[in-house]
Amino acid sequence: MYAPTPDDWHEANRARWDERVAIHAAGDFYDLDSFRAGKDALRDFERAEVGDVRGRTLLHLQCHIGLDTLSWARHGAARVVGLDFSEPAVETARRLARSLDLPPERASFVVADVYDAAEAVPDSAYDIVYTGLGALNWLPDLSRWAETVASLVRPGGFLYLAEFHPLTDCLDDETGSAVTYDYFSRDAWVDDTPGTYADRDAETVHNRSVEWQHPLGEVVSALAAAGLRVDFLHEHDASLFARYPALRRHPDGYYRFPADRPRIPLMYSIKATRPAGG
């Protein structure tokens, strides 16, 4: 439900994520055995839109247990750095990197809040700053986030962001066909749902979460105000999971509404460059 932001929002969210790391590392959703055997964690549109990363440096903000981060290393990035505020998540990512024989100079992970990234990461700037799906909703201040991101992109480099579309936060949970929640709400969404998206039936104790929705215009405007040039904004008619019961899984692994339903954007992606002279 919408509510004023509680004072302990950061501690509540971190406790929730810390508890879920072990569930995610052991479960089928992330399937670490398949990942170690070579399975790519990245989405096809991300690989196509980011392009060739060989020889480039990449910083992944809010990396969780590091599968996407390490996938970029497998695709040839010269150095990847993952950052997350959950110490258990970062420790899991470090163990995973070691199991793949990726030394710290190729793949390293840092425990820090995303707003403190500029002071926490080992390099002053990166060719690519990457943020994956399900990250921005945990941040109350998008302007501060964009300023942090822009400071970490080297001149001529870029931010690549893939995220769930904010429209999906406004539709009813049962059918996904009716606008039920306020698209422009700036209040926090405080929830107390047990389990996790990776295992709805998992027994959990730290269930309180505090999230925020960010309209698309807010995201683009924050990046522009921070000095980044938006190269593209793409909207995608598919989701990674069955957000609504009406969604159907397709052979490509994505979930979409049936053909007799009007299409709406379920994800979006942005590439924003720091001008070479900036």
VMD Tcl script that draws the C-alpha trace (Angstrom):
set ca {
  {0.00 0.00 0.00}
  {1.07 3.61 -0.51}
  {2.49 5.24 2.62}
  {4.97 7.92 3.68}
  {8.53 6.66 3.51}
  {9.40 4.99 6.85}
  {12.63 6.04 8.53}
  {14.00 2.49 8.50}
  {13.35 1.82 4.80}
  {17.00 1.10 4.02}
  {17.48 -1.33 6.91}
  {14.21 -3.11 6.13}
  {15.11 -3.60 2.47}
  {18.63 -4.80 3.24}
  {17.37 -7.33 5.80}
  {14.90 -8.61 3.21}
  {17.57 -9.02 0.53}
  {20.14 -10.49 2.91}
  {17.72 -13.23 3.90}
  {16.84 -14.12 0.33}
  {20.37 -14.59 -0.96}
  {20.65 -18.18 0.28}
  {17.23 -19.01 -1.19}
  {18.22 -17.59 -4.57}
  {21.63 -19.27 -4.59}
  {20.11 -22.69 -3.84}
  {17.02 -22.53 -6.03}
  {16.06 -23.32 -9.61}
  {15.27 -19.72 -10.56}
  {18.93 -18.69 -10.77}
  {20.13 -22.28 -11.33}
  {23.77 -21.69 -10.42}
  {24.82 -25.16 -11.60}
  {23.67 -24.36 -15.14}
  {25.29 -20.95 -14.93}
  {28.61 -22.46 -13.90}
  {28.27 -24.86 -16.83}
  {28.01 -21.94 -19.27}
  {24.41 -20.70 -19.29}
  {24.15 -16.99 -20.11}
  {22.16 -14.90 -17.61}
  {21.72 -11.92 -19.93}
  {18.67 -11.25 -22.05}
  {19.05 -11.29 -25.85}
  {17.91 -7.69 -26.27}
  {20.45 -6.53 -23.69}
  {23.32 -8.18 -25.53}
  {22.16 -6.70 -28.83}
  {21.65 -3.17 -27.46}
  {24.85 -3.00 -25.43}
  {26.89 -4.43 -28.28}
  {30.43 -5.77 -28.20}
  {31.97 -5.45 -24.72}
  {35.30 -7.08 -25.54}
  {38.16 -5.15 -24.00}
  {35.88 -2.72 -22.19}
  {35.35 -2.02 -18.48}
  {31.87 -2.44 -17.02}
  {30.33 -1.50 -13.67}
  {27.12 -3.25 -12.63}
  {25.15 -1.36 -9.99}
  {22.78 -3.33 -7.71}
  {24.26 -6.58 -8.97}
  {22.68 -9.00 -6.43}
  {24.58 -12.33 -6.66}
  {26.48 -11.35 -9.78}
  {25.18 -13.56 -12.59}
  {24.64 -10.70 -15.03}
  {27.96 -9.13 -14.00}
  {29.87 -12.33 -14.64}
  {28.02 -12.94 -17.90}
  {29.46 -9.67 -19.23}
  {32.92 -10.95 -18.29}
  {32.21 -14.13 -20.22}
  {31.28 -12.00 -23.22}
  {34.75 -10.50 -23.15}
  {34.64 -7.44 -20.90}
  {38.19 -6.72 -19.77}
  {37.10 -5.88 -16.23}
  {33.73 -6.09 -14.50}
  {32.86 -4.69 -11.10}
  {29.62 -5.50 -9.31}
  {28.20 -3.43 -6.46}
  {25.41 -4.33 -4.07}
  {24.35 -3.26 -0.58}
  {23.88 -6.86 0.59}
  {27.03 -8.43 2.01}
  {25.73 -12.02 1.62}
  {24.94 -11.28 -2.04}
  {28.43 -9.92 -2.69}
  {30.07 -12.87 -0.92}
  {28.01 -15.23 -3.08}
  {29.10 -13.34 -6.22}
  {32.75 -13.53 -5.19}
  {32.53 -17.29 -4.63}
  {30.86 -17.67 -8.00}
  {33.62 -15.68 -9.71}
  {36.25 -17.89 -8.10}
  {34.42 -21.02 -9.25}
  {34.63 -19.68 -12.82}
  {38.38 -19.01 -12.44}
  {37.87 -15.28 -12.91}
  {40.56 -13.46 -10.90}
  {39.79 -10.21 -9.03}
  {41.43 -8.12 -11.76}
  {38.80 -9.49 -14.18}
  {35.79 -9.64 -11.84}
  {35.46 -7.98 -8.45}
  {32.56 -7.15 -6.17}
  {32.00 -4.34 -3.67}
  {29.57 -3.99 -0.75}
  {28.13 -0.46 -0.79}
  {24.95 1.52 -1.21}
  {24.38 2.55 -4.80}
  {24.38 6.23 -3.82}
  {27.92 5.75 -2.45}
  {29.20 3.94 -5.54}
  {31.59 6.68 -6.67}
  {33.53 6.39 -3.42}
  {33.29 2.60 -3.16}
  {34.30 1.19 -6.56}
  {37.97 0.65 -7.48}
  {38.04 2.80 -10.65}
  {37.09 6.43 -11.20}
  {35.06 5.74 -14.36}
  {33.96 2.91 -16.64}
  {33.26 2.39 -20.34}
  {29.84 0.99 -19.47}
  {27.67 1.39 -16.39}
  {24.97 -1.28 -16.42}
  {21.82 -1.64 -14.33}
  {19.59 -4.68 -14.73}
  {15.92 -5.37 -14.19}
  {14.26 -4.71 -10.85}
  {16.69 -2.10 -9.51}
  {15.24 1.41 -9.70}
  {12.16 0.54 -7.64}
  {14.40 0.25 -4.55}
  {15.66 3.84 -4.86}
  {13.76 6.86 -3.50}
  {15.86 9.58 -5.17}
  {16.33 9.14 -8.90}
  {18.11 12.46 -9.45}
  {20.82 11.45 -6.99}
  {21.07 8.05 -8.69}
  {21.47 9.64 -12.13}
  {24.16 12.01 -10.87}
  {26.04 9.06 -9.37}
  {25.76 7.09 -12.61}
  {26.91 10.02 -14.75}
  {29.97 10.54 -12.56}
  {31.01 6.91 -13.17}
  {30.67 6.89 -16.96}
  {33.90 7.87 -18.70}
  {33.65 10.47 -21.51}
  {32.47 8.59 -24.59}
  {31.10 5.76 -22.46}
  {27.48 5.03 -21.67}
  {24.88 3.89 -19.20}
  {22.71 0.95 -20.21}
  {19.55 0.43 -18.19}
  {17.01 -2.38 -18.62}
  {14.00 -2.18 -16.34}
  {10.40 -3.25 -15.84}
  {8.03 -0.67 -17.29}
  {6.40 1.58 -14.66}
  {3.02 1.04 -16.32}
  {3.06 -2.50 -14.96}
  {2.93 -1.09 -11.42}
  {-0.40 0.58 -12.15}
  {-2.45 -2.34 -13.44}
  {-4.60 -4.69 -11.40}
  {-2.80 -7.79 -10.17}
  {-5.35 -10.29 -11.42}
  {-5.86 -9.48 -15.10}
  {-3.43 -6.68 -15.90}
  {-6.21 -4.97 -17.81}
  {-7.41 -2.17 -15.51}
  {-5.54 0.86 -14.21}
  {-5.78 0.47 -10.44}
  {-2.81 2.33 -8.98}
  {-1.56 5.89 -9.45}
  {1.16 6.17 -12.12}
  {2.43 9.46 -10.68}
  {2.43 8.54 -6.99}
  {5.56 9.66 -5.13}
  {4.68 7.83 -1.91}
  {6.48 4.66 -0.97}
  {4.87 1.27 -1.59}
  {5.21 -0.65 1.69}
  {4.58 -4.38 1.53}
  {4.90 -7.37 3.81}
  {4.69 -10.33 1.45}
  {6.65 -13.43 2.45}
  {8.66 -15.56 0.04}
  {10.49 -14.27 -3.00}
  {9.96 -13.96 -6.75}
  {12.35 -16.90 -7.07}
  {10.30 -19.08 -4.70}
  {6.85 -17.85 -3.70}
  {6.53 -20.58 -1.07}
  {9.87 -20.02 0.65}
  {9.65 -19.49 4.40}
  {10.99 -16.04 5.24}
  {11.12 -13.80 8.29}
  {12.21 -10.38 6.99}
  {9.26 -9.66 4.72}
  {8.84 -5.91 4.89}
  {9.85 -4.02 1.75}
  {9.76 -0.35 0.77}
  {9.73 0.50 -2.93}
  {9.05 3.44 -5.23}
  {7.71 3.70 -8.76}
  {9.42 6.02 -11.22}
  {7.51 7.20 -14.31}
  {9.43 6.95 -17.56}
  {9.63 10.72 -17.88}
  {11.32 10.96 -14.49}
  {13.99 8.46 -15.50}
  {14.81 10.15 -18.81}
  {14.75 13.65 -17.32}
  {17.05 12.64 -14.45}
  {19.61 11.22 -16.87}
  {19.45 14.30 -19.10}
  {19.81 16.64 -16.11}
  {22.91 14.69 -15.03}
  {24.56 15.45 -18.37}
  {23.96 12.20 -20.24}
  {22.65 12.15 -23.81}
  {19.83 9.66 -24.32}
  {20.63 7.60 -27.42}
  {17.49 5.48 -27.33}
  {14.51 4.49 -25.26}
  {13.05 1.15 -26.30}
  {9.83 -0.33 -24.93}
  {9.31 -4.09 -24.97}
  {6.00 -6.00 -25.04}
  {7.37 -8.91 -22.96}
  {8.25 -9.65 -19.36}
  {10.65 -12.05 -17.67}
  {7.93 -13.55 -15.51}
  {4.15 -13.97 -15.34}
  {3.42 -10.66 -13.63}
  {-0.28 -11.26 -14.39}
  {-2.02 -14.63 -14.75}
  {-3.06 -13.70 -18.30}
  {0.55 -13.63 -19.52}
  {1.69 -16.64 -21.50}
  {5.22 -18.01 -21.83}
  {6.56 -18.03 -25.40}
  {9.25 -20.27 -26.91}
  {11.81 -17.47 -26.47}
  {11.27 -17.65 -22.69}
  {9.49 -14.29 -22.38}
  {5.92 -13.77 -21.14}
  {3.38 -11.85 -23.24}
  {-0.34 -11.18 -23.30}
  {-2.41 -13.47 -25.61}
  {-2.80 -12.38 -29.22}
  {-6.39 -11.23 -28.61}
  {-5.23 -8.71 -25.98}
  {-3.90 -5.23 -26.83}
  {-0.16 -5.03 -26.28}
  {1.36 -2.72 -23.67}
  {5.01 -2.15 -22.69}
  {6.17 -4.53 -19.96}
  {9.89 -3.66 -19.99}
  {12.01 -0.82 -21.32}
  {15.67 -0.16 -22.01}
  {17.72 3.04 -22.24}
  {21.19 3.81 -23.53}
  {22.58 7.18 -22.44}
  {26.06 8.41 -23.42}
  {28.40 10.81 -21.67}
  {29.63 13.15 -24.42}
  {33.32 12.70 -25.21}
  {34.01 16.29 -24.26}
  {32.01 16.07 -21.03}
}
mol new
graphics top color blue
foreach p $ca { graphics top sphere $p radius 0.5 }
foreach p [lrange $ca 0 end-1] q [lrange $ca 1 end] { graphics top cylinder $p $q radius 0.2 }
display resetview
